[in-house]
Amino acid sequence: MKQIEAFLTKRKKLGIKPGLERMELLLKLLQHPERQLTAIHIAGTNGKGSTSEYIKQGLQANGYKVGVFTSPSLTGLRGHIVFENEPISEKSFLVSWEEVYPAIESLDEKGMHPTEFEILTAIAFLFFSRHAEIAVIEAGMGGREDTTNCLHPIISIITTIAKDHTAFLGDTITDIASHKAGIIKRKTPVIIGELPQEANAVVKDEGVSKQAPIYQLGKQFYFRQLPCSDNQQNMEWNLAGEKPIQLALSMYGKHQLANASLALMALHLLRQKGLALEFVCVQSAFKKAKLEGRFELVSQQPLVIVDGAHNPEGIKAFKDTVESYFPNRERHLLFAVFKDKDMDRMIGQLQHTFASIHLTTFDHPRAASIGELQKFEVKNKIQIHPSWIKAVKQMKCQEAVYFITGSIHFISLVRAYLKQRNK
């Protein structure tokens, strides 16, 4: 496994290479495992992971074997490919690798070197085609030219659309929406969240041109927030012509009500397609659903919460959740992010929510460096920490709540460190 990890680490140097030509050839050499999948395809700026988790838990509670392909991973290479709540086993990964490797060599010989993400996607499709009854596939970035878009799913979902990955997807909401809308397939239902007006127009035009039925949150179905109780959120979900469904969620934040609503619409469509689904089981599953790195409590004494908010829309949801659940507590923040993100806007959004903000860096070529962060330093309020480990060690006040957010790669390092420390 270490040799494979070393091989794929070298592939990282190829970076992100949008386009489907390499992926389609790779899958052809593997006899098209993606055509054997019953899959749900999810794109969106934020909310993909949580929506996937709700769908997965709802299906598993009804006895289905479910695979999820997710990106990025908080738990290493195998964590991208989840089956029955666990990362793919080392043995299964190696079996799939042995089949995929000759196809990689064949593409290399043609000068069409597949990227790390393309190889992982091929392994996921191959494994799920043999073991999963249903696969939930998250797009890595964008949609139209994303590696995962070789699929023809039974349902497509677009969660949210906001500015992110602008170097690859374009500077405007319209450009980004065009990429996300690219996952819509002919006559295949598409579920969409509440989108900005200009994004909505792009997605709907694509849906009409593909004759794809569109189900939009706030139009065909909606949710109503109910009073919270026992550290859980409560909601009522409504679909025209159907009896309202009441749900309790353990994941924090109003944005999770929207994610759960999208997942519930997907499960409703699956039931219409003939899957045996009991919504009593779904309600129980949604209540238990939790996701690593999404407003996750990782320490009780002191209270430490990590969250992978890595773009302005994610920061807004994170900030709203912090203020909603901890209105009267002393709050401190540790933040690190990739340098190609909108740091000015994100740090500006965070300034009035925390007693102190500590900016740091981490080991990754895209991480914002100490030098790049220094312009944000403000006496007392915003401080720079060269070592995030030292910053975490200084979190000692039992009366305060500490929050750690930013790049998901950063969050994965912090979680691993805290887990090891708390053993």
KELUMBA-617576 format. One line per field, with one value per residue (C-alpha): residue number from 0; residue in one letter; x, y, z. Coordinates in Angstrom, 1 decimal, m for minus. Layout:
! residues N
seq: c(NUM ...)
type: c(a ...)
px: c(X ...)
py: c(Y ...)
pz: c(Z ...)
END
This chain:
! residues 423
seq: c(0 1 2 3 4 5 6 7 8 9 10 11 12 13 14 15 16 17 18 19 20 21 22 23 24 25 26 27 28 29 30 31 32 33 34 35 36 37 38 39 40 41 42 43 44 45 46 47 48 49 50 51 52 53 54 55 56 57 58 59 60 61 62 63 64 65 66 67 68 69 70 71 72 73 74 75 76 77 78 79 80 81 82 83 84 85 86 87 88 89 90 91 92 93 94 95 96 97 98 99 100 101 102 103 104 105 106 107 108 109 110 111 112 113 114 115 116 117 118 119 120 121 122 123 124 125 126 127 128 129 130 131 132 133 134 135 136 137 138 139 140 141 142 143 144 145 146 147 148 149 150 151 152 153 154 155 156 157 158 159 160 161 162 163 164 165 166 167 168 169 170 171 172 173 174 175 176 177 178 179 180 181 182 183 184 185 186 187 188 189 190 191 192 193 194 195 196 197 198 199 200 201 202 203 204 205 206 207 208 209 210 211 212 213 214 215 216 217 218 219 220 221 222 223 224 225 226 227 228 229 230 231 232 233 234 235 236 237 238 239 240 241 242 243 244 245 246 247 248 249 250 251 252 253 254 255 256 257 258 259 260 261 262 263 264 265 266 267 268 269 270 271 272 273 274 275 276 277 278 279 280 281 282 283 284 285 286 287 288 289 290 291 292 293 294 295 296 297 298 299 300 301 302 303 304 305 306 307 308 309 310 311 312 313 314 315 316 317 318 319 320 321 322 323 324 325 326 327 328 329 330 331 332 333 334 335 336 337 338 339 340 341 342 343 344 345 346 347 348 349 350 351 352 353 354 355 356 357 358 359 360 361 362 363 364 365 366 367 368 369 370 371 372 373 374 375 376 377 378 379 380 381 382 383 384 385 386 387 388 389 390 391 392 393 394 395 396 397 398 399 400 401 402 403 404 405 406 407 408 409 410 411 412 413 414 415 416 417 418 419 420 421 422)
type: c(m k q i e a f l t k r k k l g i k p g l e r m e l l l k l l q h p e r q l t a i h i a g t n g k g s t s e y i k q g l q a n g y k v g v f t s p s l t g l r g h i v f e n e p i s e k s f l v s w e e v y p a i e s l d e k g m h p t e f e i l t a i a f l f f s r h a e i a v i e a g m g g r e d t t n c l h p i i s i i t t i a k d h t a f l g d t i t d i a s h k a g i i k r k t p v i i g e l p q e a n a v v k d e g v s k q a p i y q l g k q f y f r q l p c s d n q q n m e w n l a g e k p i q l a l s m y g k h q l a n a s l a l m a l h l l r q k g l a l e f v c v q s a f k k a k l e g r f e l v s q q p l v i v d g a h n p e g i k a f k d t v e s y f p n r e r h l l f a v f k d k d m d r m i g q l q h t f a s i h l t t f d h p r a a s i g e l q k f e v k n k i q i h p s w i k a v k q m k c q e a v y f i t g s i h f i s l v r a y l k q r n k)
px: c(0.0 2.9 4.2 0.8 0.6 4.1 3.1 m0.1 1.8 4.0 0.9 m0.1 2.5 0.2 m2.2 m5.8 m6.4 m10.1 m11.5 m12.9 m10.7 m8.2 m10.9 m13.1 m10.2 m9.2 m12.8 m12.9 m9.8 m11.6 m14.7 m16.7 m17.5 m19.4 m22.1 m22.7 m23.5 m26.8 m25.6 m26.6 m24.2 m23.8 m22.1 m22.2 m19.9 m20.8 m23.1 m22.0 m20.6 m23.5 m26.1 m24.3 m24.2 m27.9 m28.7 m26.2 m27.6 m31.2 m30.5 m28.5 m31.2 m33.4 m31.0 m29.1 m25.4 m24.1 m20.8 m19.8 m17.0 m16.0 m13.4 m11.3 m10.7 m10.1 m8.7 m6.1 m6.2 m8.7 m11.1 m12.2 m13.9 m16.4 m18.5 m20.9 m19.6 m16.0 m13.1 m12.4 m10.3 m6.6 m7.1 m10.0 m8.0 m5.1 m7.3 m8.8 m5.3 m4.0 m6.7 m6.4 m2.6 m2.2 m4.7 m2.6 0.5 m1.3 m2.3 1.2 2.6 0.3 1.5 m2.0 m0.9 m4.0 m4.1 m4.3 m8.0 m8.8 m7.1 m9.0 m12.3 m11.6 m10.9 m14.1 m16.2 m14.6 m15.1 m18.7 m19.7 m19.1 m20.1 m22.5 m26.3 m26.3 m23.3 m23.3 m20.7 m19.5 m18.0 m14.5 m14.6 m17.2 m19.1 m19.1 m15.4 m15.0 m13.5 m16.7 m18.9 m18.5 m21.5 m25.1 m26.7 m30.4 m30.5 m28.4 m28.1 m26.7 m26.5 m25.3 m23.5 m21.1 m17.7 m14.9 m12.1 m12.4 m9.0 m10.6 m14.3 m14.4 m14.9 m18.7 m21.6 m22.9 m19.6 m19.5 m23.2 m22.5 m19.9 m22.2 m25.1 m22.9 m23.8 m27.4 m28.2 m30.9 m34.3 m32.7 m34.3 m32.2 m32.6 m31.3 m30.9 m31.8 m29.4 m28.5 m30.8 m28.2 m27.2 m30.8 m31.3 m28.3 m29.3 m32.9 m31.9 m29.6 m32.5 m34.9 m32.4 m31.8 m35.6 m34.6 m37.3 m36.2 m37.1 m36.0 m35.8 m38.3 m40.4 m41.4 m40.4 m39.5 m38.6 m39.8 m37.5 m39.0 m37.7 m34.5 m34.5 m31.9 m28.9 m30.7 m32.3 m35.9 m37.6 m40.7 m40.3 m43.0 m43.6 m46.8 m49.4 m47.4 m47.9 m45.3 m42.4 m40.9 m37.1 m34.5 m30.9 m27.7 m25.7 m25.5 m26.5 m29.5 m27.6 m28.0 m31.8 m31.3 m28.9 m31.3 m34.2 m32.2 m31.4 m35.0 m36.1 m33.6 m34.9 m38.5 m37.6 m35.8 m38.9 m40.9 m38.4 m39.3 m36.8 m38.3 m37.9 m39.6 m39.5 m39.6 m36.2 m35.0 m36.1 m34.1 m31.1 m31.1 m31.1 m27.9 m26.1 m22.9 m19.9 m16.3 m15.0 m18.5 m18.9 m17.5 m16.8 m13.3 m12.5 m14.7 m12.2 m11.7 m14.5 m12.9 m14.9 m13.5 m15.2 m14.0 m15.4 m13.0 m14.8 m16.9 m20.2 m18.9 m17.6 m21.0 m22.7 m20.0 m20.3 m24.1 m23.9 m21.3 m23.4 m26.6 m25.3 m22.8 m24.2 m22.9 m19.6 m16.1 m15.1 m11.6 m10.7 m7.7 m7.8 m5.7 m6.6 m5.2 m3.7 m5.9 m9.0 m10.7 m8.8 m9.6 m13.3 m13.2 m11.2 m13.4 m16.4 m14.9 m13.7 m16.7 m17.6 m14.5 m12.7 m9.4 m8.4 m5.2 m4.0 m1.6 m0.2 0.3 2.3 0.8 2.1 m1.2 m1.3 m1.2 2.2 3.0 4.3 1.0 m0.9 1.0 m1.0 m4.0 m2.2 m4.0 m2.8 m4.5 m7.4 m5.7 m2.4 m0.1 1.1 3.9 3.0 m0.6 0.4 1.7 m1.5 m3.6 m1.5 m2.4 m6.1 m6.5 m9.3 m12.1 m14.7 m14.0 m15.0 m12.2 m13.0 m10.6 m11.7 m10.4 m9.0 m10.2 m6.6 m5.7 m8.7 m7.6 m4.2 m5.7 m8.2 m5.5 m3.3 m6.1 m7.2 m3.7 m3.3 m6.7 m5.9)
py: c(0.0 2.4 1.9 2.8 5.9 6.9 6.3 8.5 11.2 11.6 11.9 15.0 16.9 16.6 18.8 19.2 18.5 19.1 17.1 13.6 12.2 10.4 9.2 7.8 5.9 4.5 3.3 1.8 m0.3 m1.5 m2.6 0.4 m0.4 2.9 1.4 m1.3 1.3 2.4 5.9 9.2 12.0 15.1 18.4 21.7 24.3 23.3 20.6 17.6 15.6 16.1 15.4 12.2 11.2 11.6 9.6 6.9 6.5 6.5 3.8 1.7 1.9 0.2 m2.6 m1.4 m1.8 1.7 3.0 6.7 8.3 11.5 14.2 15.3 12.6 13.3 9.7 9.2 7.5 4.8 7.3 8.5 5.2 4.3 1.2 0.2 3.1 2.1 3.1 0.4 m2.3 m2.5 m5.9 m4.7 m1.6 m3.7 m6.1 m3.1 m1.5 m4.6 m4.4 m0.6 m0.4 m2.0 0.6 3.4 2.1 2.0 5.6 6.6 5.1 7.3 10.4 10.7 10.3 9.9 12.1 10.8 11.7 10.0 6.8 6.9 7.5 4.4 2.3 3.5 2.8 m0.7 m1.6 m0.2 m2.0 m5.3 m4.6 m1.7 m1.9 1.9 4.3 8.0 9.8 13.3 15.4 16.6 20.1 21.7 19.0 19.2 18.4 16.6 13.1 11.7 13.0 9.8 8.4 8.2 8.4 7.7 11.1 14.2 16.7 20.2 21.4 25.0 27.3 30.0 31.3 28.8 27.3 30.3 29.6 26.5 27.2 30.9 34.2 34.5 32.6 32.0 30.4 28.2 27.3 26.1 23.7 22.4 22.0 19.8 16.8 17.0 14.0 13.5 12.7 12.1 13.9 16.7 18.0 21.5 23.6 27.3 28.8 32.5 33.8 33.8 30.2 29.2 30.4 28.4 25.2 25.4 26.0 23.0 20.9 22.0 21.2 17.7 17.1 16.5 16.9 19.5 19.4 22.6 23.3 26.1 25.3 21.6 20.7 22.8 22.5 24.4 24.8 23.7 24.6 22.8 20.2 18.0 19.3 18.4 20.4 19.7 20.2 19.4 18.4 19.0 17.8 18.7 15.9 14.1 13.9 16.2 14.3 15.5 14.9 15.4 16.0 15.7 17.8 21.5 24.5 25.6 24.6 21.0 21.3 22.2 19.3 16.9 18.2 17.5 14.0 13.3 14.4 11.9 9.1 10.0 9.7 6.4 5.1 6.2 4.3 1.1 0.9 m0.4 2.4 2.9 6.5 5.6 4.0 7.1 9.4 7.3 7.3 11.1 11.6 9.5 10.9 12.7 13.7 14.0 17.6 19.2 21.2 18.2 18.2 16.7 17.6 18.1 19.7 22.3 22.4 22.2 22.1 21.6 22.5 22.4 25.8 26.6 29.3 32.4 30.5 27.8 30.5 32.2 28.9 28.2 31.7 31.5 28.1 29.3 32.4 30.3 27.5 29.4 33.0 33.7 31.9 33.2 32.1 31.7 30.7 29.0 29.3 28.1 28.0 27.5 30.7 30.6 31.1 34.5 35.1 38.8 38.1 35.1 36.7 39.8 37.6 36.1 39.2 40.1 36.6 35.6 37.1 36.2 34.9 33.0 32.4 29.6 27.5 23.8 21.4 21.7 23.4 25.4 26.5 30.2 30.9 33.0 35.7 35.8 35.9 38.7 41.5 40.4 40.8 43.2 43.9 41.5 40.6 38.7 36.9 34.8 31.3 29.7 26.3 25.1 22.4 25.0 27.0 23.9 23.2 26.7 25.9 25.5 27.7 25.5 28.3 29.1 27.3 26.9 26.6 25.3 25.9 26.3 23.9 20.4 19.2 21.3 20.0 16.4 17.1 18.7 15.9 13.2 15.1 15.6 11.9 10.8 13.2 12.2 8.4)
pz: c(0.0 0.8 m2.8 m4.2 m2.0 m3.2 m6.8 m6.4 m4.5 m7.6 m9.7 m7.6 m9.6 m12.6 m10.7 m11.8 m15.5 m16.4 m19.3 m19.8 m22.6 m20.3 m17.9 m20.8 m22.2 m18.7 m18.2 m21.7 m20.9 m17.7 m19.7 m18.5 m14.8 m14.6 m16.8 m14.2 m11.5 m10.1 m9.0 m7.7 m8.9 m6.7 m7.6 m5.7 m4.1 m0.5 1.0 m1.1 1.8 4.1 1.4 0.5 4.1 4.6 1.4 2.4 5.9 4.6 2.1 4.6 7.2 4.6 4.0 0.9 0.4 m0.4 m1.7 m1.5 m3.5 m1.7 m2.0 m0.2 2.3 6.0 6.5 3.8 0.4 1.2 2.8 m0.7 m1.3 1.5 1.5 4.3 6.5 6.3 4.0 1.3 2.9 2.0 0.4 m1.8 m2.8 m3.8 m5.8 m7.8 m8.1 m9.8 m12.4 m12.9 m13.1 m16.6 m17.9 m16.3 m18.0 m21.3 m21.0 m19.8 m23.0 m25.0 m23.1 m21.5 m17.9 m15.7 m12.5 m9.0 m8.8 m12.1 m10.9 m7.6 m9.5 m11.7 m8.6 m7.0 m10.1 m10.4 m6.8 m6.5 m9.8 m8.0 m4.4 m4.1 m4.8 m5.0 m5.3 m4.3 m6.3 m5.4 m8.2 m7.3 m8.8 m11.0 m12.9 m16.7 m17.0 m13.7 m13.7 m12.3 m15.1 m17.2 m15.3 m16.4 m12.9 m12.1 m10.2 m10.3 m7.4 m7.4 m3.8 m3.9 m6.3 m5.2 m6.1 m5.6 m7.7 m9.9 m11.6 m13.1 m13.2 m14.1 m12.2 m12.4 m10.9 m14.4 m15.4 m12.3 m12.8 m16.3 m14.9 m12.2 m14.7 m16.8 m14.6 m15.8 m18.1 m20.7 m19.1 m15.7 m12.7 m11.2 m7.6 m6.9 m3.8 m3.5 m6.0 m6.9 m9.6 m12.3 m11.5 m11.4 m15.0 m16.3 m14.5 m15.6 m19.2 m19.1 m17.6 m20.3 m23.1 m21.6 m20.9 m17.3 m14.7 m12.1 m8.4 m6.6 m2.9 m2.1 m5.2 m5.6 m2.0 1.0 4.7 7.8 10.8 14.1 17.6 18.6 21.4 23.2 21.1 17.8 15.1 14.1 10.8 8.8 5.2 2.6 m0.9 m2.8 m2.6 0.2 3.9 5.7 7.3 10.6 11.2 13.9 12.9 15.0 12.5 13.4 11.3 9.3 6.1 7.3 7.1 3.4 2.8 4.5 2.4 m0.8 0.4 1.3 m2.2 m3.7 m1.5 m2.4 m6.2 m5.5 m3.9 m7.0 m9.1 m7.2 m4.3 m1.1 1.3 4.7 5.8 9.4 8.9 7.1 10.0 12.4 10.1 9.6 13.3 13.7 10.6 11.4 9.3 10.2 9.9 9.7 12.9 14.7 18.4 18.9 22.5 25.6 28.0 26.6 24.1 20.6 17.3 13.8 10.6 7.0 5.9 3.1 1.0 1.7 1.5 3.9 6.3 6.3 7.3 9.9 11.4 11.6 13.3 15.8 16.8 16.9 19.2 21.4 21.7 25.2 25.3 24.9 21.4 19.8 16.3 14.6 10.8 7.9 4.2 0.6 m0.8 m3.9 m1.8 m1.1 2.1 2.4 2.3 4.6 7.3 7.0 7.6 10.7 12.5 14.6 15.8 17.8 20.8 19.0 15.6 15.1 11.5 10.8 7.9 7.2 5.1 1.6 m1.5 m1.8 1.8 2.5 4.0 7.1 4.8 2.9 6.2 7.9 6.1 8.2 11.6 13.9 17.5 19.9 17.6 14.8 15.5 13.3 14.5 12.5 14.1 14.2 16.7 19.2 18.7 19.4 22.6 23.8 23.8 27.6 28.9 30.2 30.0 26.3 23.1 20.5 16.8 14.1 10.5 6.9 4.3 4.7 4.3 7.3 9.3 8.5 10.0 13.1 13.6 13.3 15.8 18.4 18.1 18.7 21.7 23.2 23.2)
END
